[in-house]
Amino acid sequence: PHPAASWLPVQCERMHPMSLSGSSSSCTASAASKVWEVVGGAEKGGILVRTERETSSLLCSERLGVGALVKELELDSGRLHYELLKGSGPRSGWVSVRLQDKALALPLDGIWEVAG
């Protein structure tokens, strides 16, 4: 089944920064699944992650680390539902891609697809 089909919105599991090395997951060229890189929150250890789309939903105890790569599951009004591919932070959740005039996450030009 597709990973999004089994995603539970309350899941906020920590993934070790190097846990994907050596796994069968990889990124290959394609436009099927957009990959984003976390670029904001350096001064605070990453960006806030919530369990649901609404900014009033439960906050995960950990932040999504700067430099993390995430797979886009859904994008709605500046809120990104993601699955962690590489880096530190919750395995899945919702983040804002911008905060006022500051980018928190940027798409990697639609050239990546998750394979594996």
Backbone bond lengths (Angstrom), bond angles and torsions (degrees), N, CA, C in turn:
res aa  C-N    CA-C-N  psi(-1)  N-CA   C-N-CA  omega(-1)  CA-C   N-CA-C  phi
1 P - - - 1.455 - - 1.517 110.84 -
2 H 1.314 115.35 155.67 1.452 122.14 177.85 1.518 109.25 -65.09
3 P 1.364 119.21 139.43 1.470 121.30 -178.10 1.518 113.59 -54.49
4 A 1.342 118.05 -35.74 1.470 119.84 -178.36 1.519 111.31 -67.29
5 A 1.338 117.37 -25.94 1.456 120.44 -178.41 1.514 111.65 -66.86
6 S 1.344 117.42 -28.35 1.454 119.92 -178.21 1.524 112.82 -104.38
7 W 1.326 118.09 6.78 1.453 121.62 -177.45 1.506 110.98 -72.00
8 L 1.310 117.16 132.28 1.455 122.82 175.42 1.521 108.20 -106.99
9 P 1.327 118.67 124.51 1.459 120.38 -174.79 1.518 114.70 -62.24
10 V 1.330 119.44 -18.75 1.459 120.37 -179.63 1.521 112.24 -89.81
11 Q 1.309 117.92 -0.04 1.455 121.79 -178.54 1.518 109.89 -74.22
12 C 1.318 116.88 120.84 1.455 122.42 176.74 1.519 108.30 -134.45
13 E 1.318 117.24 55.80 1.451 121.30 -178.71 1.512 110.54 -80.06
14 R 1.308 115.74 144.52 1.468 120.40 177.14 1.525 108.86 -82.59
15 M 1.321 114.49 138.72 1.450 120.19 174.98 1.520 106.99 -116.43
16 H 1.311 117.78 128.40 1.454 122.03 178.70 1.528 109.29 -63.17
17 P 1.333 118.56 141.32 1.461 121.02 -176.40 1.522 114.49 -54.44
18 M 1.295 118.94 -30.60 1.456 120.59 -177.10 1.532 112.60 -106.15
19 S 1.313 118.95 11.64 1.460 120.87 -173.10 1.515 113.94 -67.98
20 L 1.335 118.76 -18.07 1.459 119.46 -179.74 1.517 112.61 -90.17
21 S 1.338 118.14 -10.57 1.451 118.80 179.61 1.516 109.22 -67.67
22 G 1.307 115.28 131.90 1.451 119.95 -179.43 1.514 113.88 85.22
23 S 1.326 118.64 -4.43 1.460 120.23 178.61 1.519 109.54 -84.41
24 S 1.320 116.52 173.93 1.456 119.81 -179.00 1.522 112.21 -80.29
25 S 1.334 118.31 -8.29 1.459 120.78 178.53 1.517 109.92 -76.28
26 S 1.314 116.25 139.41 1.457 121.02 177.22 1.512 108.90 -154.31
27 C 1.310 116.56 172.02 1.453 121.08 177.33 1.513 108.64 -114.57
28 T 1.319 116.86 132.63 1.453 121.28 179.08 1.510 109.59 -131.33
29 A 1.326 117.11 159.57 1.457 121.48 -176.57 1.521 111.71 -66.47
30 S 1.328 116.37 128.36 1.462 125.11 175.51 1.513 107.35 174.16
31 A 1.330 116.55 167.78 1.460 119.30 179.63 1.518 111.47 -109.88
32 A 1.330 119.50 11.00 1.457 122.39 -173.46 1.527 113.09 -68.30
33 S 1.324 119.06 -43.66 1.455 122.48 -178.13 1.519 109.08 -125.59
34 K 1.305 116.85 122.06 1.459 120.22 -178.46 1.522 109.79 -77.55
35 V 1.322 115.52 137.03 1.454 122.57 176.27 1.523 107.95 -111.31
36 W 1.323 115.83 137.52 1.454 122.70 -179.34 1.520 109.03 -117.27
37 E 1.338 115.76 151.10 1.457 121.67 174.03 1.523 108.84 -115.16
38 V 1.319 116.02 133.53 1.463 121.11 177.27 1.527 107.97 -77.27
39 V 1.334 115.95 122.71 1.463 121.28 -177.41 1.528 112.45 -119.91
40 G 1.303 118.06 -10.61 1.460 121.38 -177.47 1.509 112.77 -106.73
41 G 1.306 115.58 170.52 1.454 121.75 174.66 1.506 115.47 83.66
42 A 1.328 118.37 13.87 1.467 121.06 -177.69 1.530 111.89 -57.12
43 E 1.331 116.38 -39.31 1.464 120.17 -177.58 1.530 113.04 -71.94
44 K 1.336 116.62 -13.72 1.472 119.99 -178.49 1.525 112.91 -119.40
45 G 1.334 117.26 7.50 1.458 120.07 178.37 1.515 114.08 85.70
46 G 1.317 117.60 18.88 1.460 121.35 179.02 1.516 111.79 126.00
47 I 1.334 115.39 -171.73 1.466 119.98 -178.19 1.528 110.77 -109.55
48 L 1.320 114.77 152.98 1.463 121.45 -178.92 1.528 111.29 -65.35
49 V 1.327 115.31 142.07 1.465 122.39 177.16 1.521 107.90 -122.38
50 R 1.319 115.39 133.51 1.468 121.10 177.34 1.516 109.71 -116.15
51 T 1.339 115.57 160.01 1.458 121.06 -175.87 1.517 113.40 -79.11
52 E 1.338 116.95 -20.63 1.463 121.29 -179.40 1.529 109.69 -138.73
53 R 1.309 116.61 172.24 1.466 123.25 -176.65 1.526 112.34 -57.70
54 E 1.314 117.52 -42.93 1.467 121.36 -174.56 1.523 111.01 -65.85
55 T 1.334 115.56 138.79 1.459 120.02 179.59 1.529 112.42 -71.03
56 S 1.309 116.75 -6.71 1.469 120.71 176.22 1.528 111.61 -95.81
57 S 1.337 117.85 -0.56 1.470 120.67 -179.16 1.530 110.46 -72.79
58 L 1.325 115.44 172.77 1.462 121.23 -177.90 1.525 111.08 -58.24
59 L 1.320 114.83 140.76 1.450 122.88 179.36 1.523 108.89 -93.46
60 C 1.321 117.83 132.54 1.463 121.09 175.26 1.523 108.58 -70.79
61 S 1.317 116.63 151.63 1.464 120.66 -176.64 1.522 112.49 -72.45
62 E 1.334 118.01 -19.47 1.454 121.60 179.80 1.521 110.89 -114.97
63 R 1.303 115.48 156.15 1.455 121.91 176.55 1.526 109.43 -96.50
64 L 1.316 115.29 158.89 1.455 122.06 174.63 1.524 106.69 -84.66
65 G 1.332 116.90 119.25 1.454 122.58 -170.95 1.518 115.11 -68.62
66 V 1.322 115.85 148.55 1.464 122.26 175.84 1.528 108.09 -60.16
67 G 1.324 116.29 134.26 1.458 121.83 -178.55 1.512 113.94 91.39
68 A 1.333 117.52 -9.15 1.462 120.41 178.95 1.527 109.80 -62.57
69 L 1.316 116.52 145.50 1.456 122.62 174.17 1.515 107.95 -108.86
70 V 1.334 115.91 130.76 1.458 120.58 -177.89 1.521 110.45 -129.87
71 K 1.313 115.15 148.45 1.460 122.28 176.26 1.523 108.75 -90.90
72 E 1.317 116.90 130.51 1.462 121.91 177.49 1.523 109.89 -74.17
73 L 1.327 115.87 122.28 1.455 121.24 172.96 1.519 110.19 -98.40
74 E 1.345 115.72 -33.31 1.463 122.38 179.49 1.520 108.22 -162.26
75 L 1.324 116.58 145.69 1.459 121.94 174.85 1.516 107.18 -130.14
76 D 1.347 116.70 121.98 1.451 121.15 -175.74 1.527 109.77 -141.44
77 S 1.319 116.02 113.52 1.469 122.08 176.33 1.527 112.69 50.42
78 G 1.322 116.42 47.44 1.455 120.40 177.77 1.511 114.83 79.99
79 R 1.318 117.73 4.12 1.470 122.55 178.16 1.530 108.17 -108.27
80 L 1.320 115.68 127.12 1.459 122.68 -176.18 1.520 110.96 -108.02
81 H 1.322 116.06 120.45 1.464 122.41 172.06 1.521 104.91 -89.96
82 Y 1.317 117.44 121.68 1.457 120.67 -170.95 1.522 112.99 -129.05
83 E 1.330 113.41 166.29 1.461 123.12 168.88 1.527 105.81 -128.47
84 L 1.327 117.35 128.43 1.459 121.94 -176.89 1.527 111.18 -68.78
85 L 1.326 115.78 129.95 1.460 121.67 176.16 1.524 110.88 -103.46
86 K 1.337 116.12 -43.27 1.454 121.17 -176.48 1.516 108.67 -154.77
87 G 1.315 116.01 139.16 1.452 120.50 178.83 1.515 111.24 116.04
88 S 1.319 116.06 -168.03 1.461 120.24 -176.45 1.522 111.31 -110.21
89 G 1.331 114.49 151.85 1.457 120.74 177.70 1.508 112.02 129.90
90 P 1.330 115.85 -177.51 1.468 120.24 179.64 1.531 111.46 -59.92
91 R 1.306 116.53 144.70 1.464 123.50 -179.55 1.525 112.84 -59.84
92 S 1.321 115.96 -33.70 1.459 120.60 179.68 1.511 108.83 -155.68
93 G 1.329 116.09 162.19 1.449 121.06 179.37 1.515 110.75 161.37
94 W 1.318 115.72 -163.32 1.465 123.62 -178.88 1.517 108.94 -123.89
95 V 1.338 116.54 134.15 1.462 122.07 176.73 1.524 109.34 -133.34
96 S 1.313 116.09 159.20 1.461 121.55 171.38 1.517 107.06 -87.06
97 V 1.340 117.42 138.69 1.462 120.21 178.96 1.530 112.10 -87.39
98 R 1.344 116.32 -15.36 1.466 122.01 177.16 1.527 108.92 -141.41
99 L 1.320 114.89 151.42 1.457 121.06 172.26 1.513 105.37 -132.66
100 Q 1.326 116.01 108.47 1.461 123.27 -172.98 1.533 109.05 54.37
101 D 1.324 118.72 -114.35 1.466 120.64 -177.63 1.530 112.76 -100.31
102 K 1.325 117.29 13.19 1.457 121.68 -174.22 1.531 111.56 -112.40
103 A 1.338 117.31 128.32 1.464 121.73 176.11 1.524 109.25 -75.00
104 L 1.337 116.45 131.88 1.459 121.77 176.11 1.531 111.13 -102.81
105 A 1.336 115.88 -30.47 1.467 121.82 177.64 1.519 107.93 -146.25
106 L 1.330 115.42 142.12 1.463 120.90 -179.10 1.522 110.27 -125.62
107 P 1.338 117.08 139.44 1.467 119.52 177.26 1.523 110.15 -71.93
108 L 1.312 116.54 147.56 1.461 121.30 178.81 1.519 109.74 -92.83
109 D 1.319 116.78 53.24 1.459 125.22 172.54 1.513 115.91 57.14
110 G 1.314 119.53 20.59 1.469 122.07 175.42 1.509 114.40 63.43
111 I 1.337 118.39 24.88 1.456 120.07 -177.29 1.519 113.09 -101.34
112 W 1.318 117.16 6.67 1.460 119.89 -175.89 1.519 111.33 -117.65
113 E 1.296 115.04 146.93 1.456 122.12 171.89 1.506 107.20 -135.62
114 V 1.310 117.53 138.38 1.451 120.96 176.75 1.511 108.12 -77.57
115 A 1.311 115.95 127.73 1.465 120.95 178.41 1.518 108.32 -123.75
116 G 1.327 115.96 147.43 1.466 118.02 175.84 1.470 113.52 124.03
